Amino acid sequence: MELGLYTFADVSPEPGPGAIGPHQRLRNLIEEIELADQVGLDVFGLGEHHRPDYAASAPVVALAAAAERTKRIRLTSAVTVLSSDDPVRVFQQFATLDQLSGGRAEIMAGRGSFIESFPLFGYNLEDYDDLFAEKLDLLLALRDSERVTWSGTHRAPINDRGVYPRPYQDSLPIWIAIGGTPQSAARAGVLGLPLALAIIGGEPAHFAPLFDLYREAARRGGQEPAKLATSINVHGFVGETTEQAADDFYGPQAEVMNRIGRERGWGPTSRAHFDQARSPQGALFVGSPEVVAEKIVAQHKLFKNDRFLLQMAIGIMPHDKIMKAIELYGTKVAPLVRKELGATTSQPVAAA
């Protein structure tokens, strides 16, 4: 199983003492990716947001910078908001990243967890579903053929045009990322695409049927479910002790969840809720290396996932603490998980 990290490169929403702006956060981010590579993690993902509280509106630019500072780690979006982007430019950008990195680029395509990009780039939210389906169709056509003839409703047609550069890999990996929608899981299965499932609340066991649905849809669509890769993407933090990890992670994570919760009408979180969520049955992976490794292995038995991505840099977390947590994840957690699962090394997921 591949083990990795993802982040949205949080910055301070308001200026003031202790505020972290985009310049410092992006510089820190490159150091974090470089360390993740050095300690043997397999994947680093960077999300796309168009808000004042995140620095990653152009993930591929930061990933390209990281490509020059790393040697082995795979570099993916997490996610590319495909509905409000041009699939041709997305493909070209990630093919360029793939060339720079020597075949380590991936696209994780999704609808995104916020809607700011739709009015920003001139799209109508009423077309939310159609935009994603149509643009995914074009992106897959670009992946599969150097010259493309394609037509749709929301974009001008393409008539036998070449799209360059081509990726370094034979086929650029394209994942579908979802937040729990059964229809999206089934779509990924029918198309034979790897599936990443974000689990940031509730009991993870309740999400397991989505992978069953995904694999059944793949089988009915003529795909081979055994060849399809899956990932769970979660929140968590690793500390020298479980108490330290919980104390370090709670404040920044709660601030973000409460801020987003006010926008969406969620109730406020609390330390009691947080502590329950980091229990063996909860969605948070917070604790000592032994505690986190044990939970990763337990969830693997439930999901049979091929990849596990952990979001540790949430909110305004001190850079030195993030770096220490990455070190512990790579040098302590990963060996424990790989030993338990009978793997000494992880291989890159094949392109679908």
C-alpha positions as CSV (number, residue, x, y, z in Angstrom):
1,M,0.0,0.0,0.0
2,E,1.2,3.5,-0.9
3,L,1.5,6.0,2.0
4,G,1.4,9.7,1.5
5,L,0.3,13.2,2.4
6,Y,-1.9,15.9,1.0
7,T,-2.6,19.5,1.9
8,F,-4.4,22.7,0.7
9,A,-1.5,25.0,1.8
10,D,-3.6,26.8,4.4
11,V,-2.7,30.5,5.1
12,S,-4.0,33.0,7.6
13,P,-7.4,34.4,6.5
14,E,-6.6,37.7,8.2
15,P,-3.4,39.6,8.8
16,G,-2.0,40.0,12.3
17,P,0.6,38.6,14.7
18,G,1.5,35.1,13.8
19,A,-0.2,35.2,10.5
20,I,1.2,33.0,7.7
21,G,1.0,34.5,4.2
22,P,1.3,32.7,0.8
23,H,5.0,33.4,0.3
24,Q,6.0,31.7,3.6
25,R,3.5,28.9,3.3
26,L,4.5,28.0,-0.2
27,R,8.2,28.0,0.7
28,N,7.4,25.8,3.7
29,L,5.3,23.5,1.5
30,I,8.3,22.7,-0.8
31,E,10.4,21.8,2.2
32,E,7.6,19.5,3.4
33,I,7.4,17.7,0.1
34,E,11.2,17.4,0.0
35,L,11.2,15.9,3.5
36,A,8.4,13.5,2.6
37,D,10.5,12.2,-0.3
38,Q,13.6,11.8,1.9
39,V,11.8,9.8,4.6
40,G,10.4,7.4,2.0
41,L,6.8,8.4,1.6
42,D,5.2,7.5,-1.7
43,V,2.8,10.3,-2.7
44,F,2.3,14.0,-2.0
45,G,-1.0,15.7,-3.1
46,L,-1.8,19.4,-3.3
47,G,-5.4,20.6,-3.5
48,E,-6.8,23.5,-5.5
49,H,-8.8,26.3,-3.9
50,H,-9.6,29.9,-4.8
51,R,-10.1,31.4,-1.4
52,P,-8.1,33.8,0.9
53,D,-7.5,31.0,3.4
54,Y,-5.5,28.8,1.0
55,A,-2.4,29.4,-1.1
56,A,-2.8,26.6,-3.6
57,S,-4.9,28.0,-6.5
58,A,-2.4,26.6,-9.0
59,P,-1.2,23.3,-7.6
60,V,0.8,22.2,-10.6
61,V,3.2,25.2,-10.3
62,A,4.1,24.2,-6.7
63,L,4.4,20.6,-7.6
64,A,6.7,21.5,-10.5
65,A,8.9,23.3,-8.0
66,A,8.8,20.3,-5.7
67,A,9.8,18.0,-8.7
68,E,13.2,19.7,-8.8
69,R,13.8,19.0,-5.1
70,T,12.6,15.4,-5.0
71,K,13.6,12.1,-6.6
72,R,11.0,9.4,-6.0
73,I,7.8,10.7,-4.5
74,R,4.7,10.8,-6.7
75,L,3.2,14.3,-7.2
76,T,-0.6,14.6,-7.6
77,S,-3.3,17.2,-7.4
78,A,-5.8,16.6,-4.6
79,V,-7.9,17.7,-6.3
80,T,-7.9,19.4,-9.7
81,V,-11.3,21.1,-9.9
82,L,-11.9,19.9,-13.4
83,S,-15.4,21.3,-13.8
84,S,-14.2,24.9,-13.9
85,D,-10.9,24.3,-15.8
86,D,-10.0,23.6,-19.4
87,P,-9.0,19.9,-19.7
88,V,-6.5,20.7,-22.5
89,R,-4.6,23.0,-20.2
90,V,-4.9,20.6,-17.3
91,F,-3.4,17.8,-19.4
92,Q,-0.6,20.0,-20.8
93,Q,0.3,21.2,-17.3
94,F,0.5,17.8,-15.8
95,A,2.2,16.3,-18.8
96,T,4.8,19.0,-18.4
97,L,5.1,18.1,-14.7
98,D,5.4,14.5,-15.7
99,Q,8.3,15.3,-18.0
100,L,10.1,17.4,-15.3
101,S,9.7,14.8,-12.6
102,G,10.6,11.8,-14.8
103,G,7.2,10.2,-14.7
104,R,5.9,11.0,-11.2
105,A,2.9,13.1,-12.0
106,E,-0.8,12.3,-11.5
107,I,-4.1,14.1,-11.8
108,M,-6.7,13.6,-9.1
109,A,-9.9,15.0,-10.7
110,G,-12.9,16.1,-8.7
111,R,-15.7,18.6,-8.4
112,G,-14.0,20.3,-5.5
113,S,-15.3,21.0,-2.0
114,F,-15.9,24.8,-2.7
115,I,-17.7,26.6,-5.5
116,E,-15.6,29.8,-5.8
117,S,-14.0,28.7,-9.0
118,F,-17.2,28.5,-11.0
119,P,-18.1,32.2,-11.1
120,L,-14.4,33.1,-11.1
121,F,-13.9,31.3,-14.4
122,G,-17.3,32.1,-15.9
123,Y,-19.2,28.9,-15.3
124,N,-22.8,28.4,-14.2
125,L,-23.4,26.3,-11.1
126,E,-26.6,25.0,-12.7
127,D,-24.3,23.0,-15.0
128,Y,-22.4,21.5,-12.1
129,D,-22.9,17.9,-13.0
130,D,-22.8,18.2,-16.8
131,L,-19.5,20.2,-16.7
132,F,-17.7,17.5,-14.8
133,A,-19.0,14.6,-16.9
134,E,-18.1,16.4,-20.2
135,K,-14.7,17.7,-19.1
136,L,-13.7,14.3,-17.8
137,D,-14.7,12.8,-21.1
138,L,-12.3,15.2,-22.9
139,L,-9.5,14.7,-20.4
140,L,-9.6,10.9,-20.9
141,A,-9.6,11.5,-24.7
142,L,-6.5,13.6,-24.3
143,R,-4.8,10.9,-22.2
144,D,-5.6,8.2,-24.7
145,S,-4.6,9.9,-28.0
146,E,-2.0,12.4,-29.2
147,R,-4.5,13.8,-31.7
148,V,-8.0,14.4,-30.6
149,T,-11.4,15.0,-32.3
150,W,-14.0,15.8,-29.7
151,S,-17.2,17.9,-29.3
152,G,-19.4,18.8,-26.3
153,T,-21.8,21.4,-25.1
154,H,-19.8,23.6,-22.8
155,R,-16.6,24.0,-24.8
156,A,-15.7,24.6,-28.5
157,P,-15.0,21.3,-30.4
158,I,-11.6,20.0,-31.2
159,N,-11.0,18.7,-34.8
160,D,-8.0,16.4,-35.1
161,R,-5.6,18.6,-33.1
162,G,-2.4,17.4,-31.4
163,V,-1.9,18.2,-27.7
164,Y,1.6,18.5,-26.4
165,P,3.8,17.7,-24.6
166,R,2.9,14.1,-24.1
167,P,3.6,12.8,-20.6
168,Y,6.9,10.9,-19.7
169,Q,4.8,8.0,-18.6
170,D,3.1,5.8,-21.2
171,S,-0.3,7.0,-19.8
172,L,-0.8,9.8,-17.3
173,P,-2.6,8.4,-14.2
174,I,-6.0,10.0,-13.7
175,W,-7.9,9.4,-10.4
176,I,-11.4,10.3,-9.5
177,A,-11.8,11.9,-6.1
178,I,-15.2,11.8,-4.3
179,G,-16.6,12.8,-1.0
180,G,-19.2,10.1,-0.6
181,T,-21.6,10.3,-3.6
182,P,-22.6,6.8,-4.8
183,Q,-23.1,8.0,-8.4
184,S,-19.6,9.3,-8.5
185,A,-18.2,6.1,-7.2
186,A,-20.1,4.1,-9.8
187,R,-19.0,6.4,-12.6
188,A,-15.3,5.9,-11.7
189,G,-15.9,2.1,-11.7
190,V,-17.6,2.1,-15.1
191,L,-14.7,4.2,-16.6
192,G,-12.1,2.0,-15.0
193,L,-10.4,4.9,-13.1
194,P,-8.7,4.7,-9.7
195,L,-10.9,6.1,-6.9
196,A,-9.9,8.3,-4.0
197,L,-12.5,8.7,-1.2
198,A,-12.2,11.5,1.3
199,I,-13.3,10.6,4.8
200,I,-13.2,13.6,7.1
201,G,-16.1,12.8,9.5
202,G,-18.4,10.1,10.8
203,E,-17.5,6.5,11.1
204,P,-15.2,5.2,8.3
205,A,-17.0,1.8,8.3
206,H,-20.1,3.6,6.9
207,F,-18.1,4.5,3.8
208,A,-17.0,0.9,3.0
209,P,-20.1,0.2,0.8
210,L,-18.9,2.9,-1.6
211,F,-15.9,0.8,-2.6
212,D,-18.2,-2.2,-3.0
213,L,-20.4,-0.2,-5.3
214,Y,-17.3,1.0,-7.2
215,R,-16.0,-2.5,-7.8
216,E,-19.4,-3.8,-8.8
217,A,-19.9,-1.0,-11.2
218,A,-16.5,-1.7,-12.7
219,R,-17.4,-5.4,-13.1
220,R,-20.7,-4.6,-14.8
221,G,-18.9,-2.0,-17.0
222,G,-16.5,-4.7,-18.3
223,Q,-13.5,-3.5,-16.2
224,E,-11.4,-5.8,-14.1
225,P,-12.0,-4.7,-10.4
226,A,-8.9,-6.4,-9.2
227,K,-6.8,-4.0,-11.3
228,L,-8.4,-0.8,-10.1
229,A,-6.7,1.2,-7.3
230,T,-8.4,2.8,-4.4
231,S,-7.3,5.4,-1.8
232,I,-8.7,6.8,1.4
233,N,-7.8,10.4,2.1
234,V,-8.2,11.5,5.8
235,H,-7.3,14.0,8.4
236,G,-4.7,13.2,11.1
237,F,-1.4,14.0,12.8
238,V,1.6,12.1,14.2
239,G,3.4,13.0,17.4
240,E,6.0,11.5,19.7
241,T,3.1,10.7,22.0
242,T,-0.7,10.5,21.4
243,E,-1.3,13.3,23.9
244,Q,1.1,15.6,22.1
245,A,-0.3,14.8,18.7
246,A,-3.8,15.5,19.9
247,D,-2.9,18.8,21.6
248,D,-0.9,20.0,18.6
249,F,-3.6,19.1,16.0
250,Y,-6.8,20.0,17.8
251,G,-6.5,23.8,17.7
252,P,-5.7,24.4,14.0
253,Q,-8.0,21.7,12.8
254,A,-10.9,22.9,14.9
255,E,-10.4,26.5,13.7
256,V,-10.7,25.4,10.1
257,M,-13.6,23.1,10.6
258,N,-15.5,25.7,12.6
259,R,-14.8,28.4,10.0
260,I,-16.0,26.2,7.2
261,G,-18.9,25.0,9.4
262,R,-20.2,28.6,9.8
263,E,-20.3,28.9,6.1
264,R,-22.2,25.6,5.6
265,G,-24.4,25.6,8.7
266,W,-22.6,22.9,10.6
267,G,-22.6,23.0,14.4
268,P,-19.4,23.9,16.2
269,T,-16.9,21.2,17.0
270,S,-15.4,20.6,20.5
271,R,-12.5,18.8,22.1
272,A,-14.9,16.1,23.2
273,H,-16.0,15.6,19.6
274,F,-12.4,15.7,18.5
275,D,-11.4,13.0,21.0
276,Q,-14.3,10.8,20.0
277,A,-13.3,11.2,16.3
278,R,-9.7,10.0,17.0
279,S,-11.0,6.8,18.7
280,P,-10.5,3.5,16.8
281,Q,-13.9,3.9,15.2
282,G,-13.6,7.6,14.3
283,A,-12.4,9.3,11.2
284,L,-9.3,11.1,12.6
285,F,-5.9,9.4,12.5
286,V,-4.2,11.2,15.5
287,G,-1.6,9.7,17.8
288,S,1.8,8.3,18.3
289,P,3.4,6.4,15.4
290,E,2.2,3.1,16.9
291,V,-1.4,4.3,17.3
292,V,-1.6,5.8,13.8
293,A,0.0,2.7,12.2
294,E,-2.5,0.4,14.0
295,K,-5.4,2.4,12.8
296,I,-4.1,2.5,9.2
297,V,-3.8,-1.2,9.2
298,A,-7.3,-1.7,10.7
299,Q,-8.8,0.6,8.0
300,H,-6.9,-1.3,5.3
301,K,-8.6,-4.5,6.5
302,L,-12.0,-2.7,6.0
303,F,-11.4,-0.9,2.7
304,K,-8.6,-3.1,1.0
305,N,-7.3,0.3,-0.2
306,D,-4.1,0.6,-2.3
307,R,-3.2,4.1,-1.0
308,F,-3.6,6.0,2.2
309,L,-3.2,9.8,2.2
310,L,-3.1,11.8,5.4
311,Q,-3.8,15.6,5.7
312,M,-1.7,16.8,8.6
313,A,-1.1,20.5,7.6
314,I,-4.5,21.9,8.4
315,G,-4.9,25.5,9.4
316,I,-2.0,27.5,10.8
317,M,0.1,24.6,12.1
318,P,3.7,25.6,13.0
319,H,6.1,24.5,10.3
320,D,8.5,22.8,12.6
321,K,5.7,20.6,14.0
322,I,4.6,19.6,10.5
323,M,8.2,18.7,9.6
324,K,8.5,16.6,12.7
325,A,5.2,14.9,12.0
326,I,6.3,14.1,8.5
327,E,9.6,12.6,9.8
328,L,7.7,10.4,12.2
329,Y,5.2,9.3,9.5
330,G,7.9,8.3,7.1
331,T,10.4,6.8,9.6
332,K,8.1,5.3,12.2
333,V,4.6,4.9,10.9
334,A,5.4,3.7,7.4
335,P,7.7,0.9,8.4
336,L,5.2,-0.4,10.9
337,V,2.4,-0.4,8.3
338,R,4.5,-2.0,5.6
339,K,5.7,-4.7,8.0
340,E,2.2,-5.5,9.1
341,L,0.9,-5.6,5.5
342,G,3.9,-7.7,4.3
343,A,5.4,-5.1,2.0
344,T,8.9,-3.6,2.3
345,T,8.3,-1.0,-0.4
346,S,5.4,0.4,-2.3
347,Q,5.2,0.5,-6.1
348,P,3.6,3.4,-8.0
349,V,0.0,2.8,-9.0
350,A,-0.3,1.9,-12.6
351,A,-2.2,4.3,-14.9
352,A,-5.7,3.3,-15.6
